[in-house]
Amino acid sequence: MKSLDNEVTNDPGERSDDRGKVFLSYSRRDRDEAQRVSQVLRERAFGVFRDTDDILPTEEWKDRLEQLIEEADTIVFLPSPNSVASDVCAWEVEYATSLNKRIAPIVIVEVDNAKIPPLPASTAGAAGKKAAT
């Protein structure tokens, strides 16, 4: 498996080790919203890991997701009715929590707090509030 150290950049020709790295956890049904969040993060000089950008078709996807989560400084979870129903999103949040990763929920569609996967206590209060658009 390739490492994304030195490879996460805004510009394919640019490399940087010192930028914050975030992993986006979202439902593929919310791909357009995730793309907008990804773009905003990149404009603010964050390196962004996304499944659709950072997993090759022949890679074992779950192993690769684990690696991306491990390499990220922060997990940005995008709660929506789709993502809270997703077993993969729940697993991503659970795995990140087991690694004591910082989790930053950005609600893209209003969702019942009771349906959001368990988040660390430091982030749970912000989980149900929709991001300003």
C-alpha positions in Angstrom: 0.0 0.0 0.0 1.2 3.5 -0.8 1.5 6.0 2.0 0.0 9.4 1.5 2.7 11.2 3.5 4.1 13.8 1.2 1.3 13.3 -1.3 -1.7 15.2 0.0 -1.8 18.5 -1.7 -4.1 21.0 -3.4 -2.0 20.9 -6.5 -0.8 17.6 -8.0 2.7 19.1 -8.5 3.0 20.3 -4.9 4.0 18.3 -1.9 3.6 19.2 1.8 4.3 17.5 5.1 3.1 20.2 7.4 -0.5 20.6 6.4 -3.3 19.2 8.6 -4.7 16.0 7.1 -8.4 15.2 7.4 -10.3 12.0 6.4 -13.9 12.6 5.2 -16.4 10.0 6.4 -19.6 10.3 4.4 -22.2 8.3 2.5 -21.5 8.1 -1.2 -25.1 9.2 -1.7 -23.9 12.5 -0.4 -21.0 12.7 -2.8 -21.8 16.2 -4.0 -22.0 17.7 -0.5 -18.8 15.8 0.4 -17.1 17.3 -2.6 -18.1 20.8 -1.5 -16.8 20.2 2.0 -13.6 18.8 0.6 -13.0 21.8 -1.7 -13.5 24.2 1.2 -11.0 22.3 3.4 -8.5 22.2 0.6 -8.9 26.0 0.1 -8.1 26.3 3.7 -4.8 24.4 3.2 -5.9 21.0 4.6 -4.9 17.8 2.9 -8.1 15.8 2.4 -8.4 12.0 2.2 -11.5 10.7 0.5 -12.3 7.1 -0.5 -13.1 8.1 -4.1 -9.8 9.9 -4.4 -7.4 7.8 -2.4 -8.3 4.1 -2.9 -7.2 2.4 -6.1 -9.7 0.0 -7.8 -7.6 -3.0 -7.0 -6.9 -2.2 -3.3 -8.5 -3.9 -0.4 -10.8 -1.0 0.5 -11.2 -1.6 4.2 -7.5 -2.0 4.8 -6.9 1.2 2.8 -9.6 3.1 4.8 -7.9 2.0 8.0 -4.6 3.4 6.7 -6.2 6.7 5.7 -7.9 7.1 9.1 -4.6 6.3 10.8 -2.8 8.9 8.8 -5.4 11.6 9.3 -5.1 14.2 12.1 -8.9 14.7 12.2 -11.9 12.7 10.9 -14.5 15.0 9.4 -17.8 13.1 9.7 -20.7 14.4 7.5 -23.9 13.4 9.3 -26.9 13.0 7.1 -29.8 10.5 6.9 -27.7 8.5 4.5 -24.4 8.5 6.5 -26.1 7.7 9.8 -27.7 4.6 8.1 -24.4 3.5 6.7 -22.6 0.6 8.3 -19.3 1.8 6.7 -19.6 5.3 8.1 -20.4 3.8 11.6 -17.3 1.6 11.3 -15.1 4.5 10.2 -16.2 6.6 13.2 -15.8 3.6 15.6 -12.4 2.9 14.2 -11.3 6.5 14.5 -12.6 6.7 18.1 -10.6 3.6 19.0 -7.5 5.4 17.8 -8.4 8.5 19.9 -8.7 10.6 16.7 -10.3 14.0 16.8 -13.7 13.8 15.1 -15.3 16.9 13.7 -18.9 16.4 12.7 -20.2 18.8 10.0 -23.9 18.2 9.5 -24.8 18.5 5.8 -28.5 17.5 6.2 -30.5 17.7 9.4 -30.6 14.4 11.3 -31.9 13.1 14.6 -29.1 13.1 17.1 -30.2 9.6 18.4 -29.3 8.2 15.0 -25.7 9.6 14.9 -23.0 7.0 15.7 -21.5 7.4 19.2 -18.9 10.2 19.1 -16.4 11.2 21.7 -17.9 13.4 24.4 -15.9 16.4 23.2 -17.7 16.4 19.8 -21.1 15.1 20.5 -22.7 18.4 21.3 -22.0 19.8 17.9 -23.2 16.8 15.9 -26.9 17.7 15.4 -26.4 21.2 14.3 -26.4 21.8 10.5 -23.5 23.6 9.0 -24.1 27.1 7.7 -24.3 27.2 3.9 
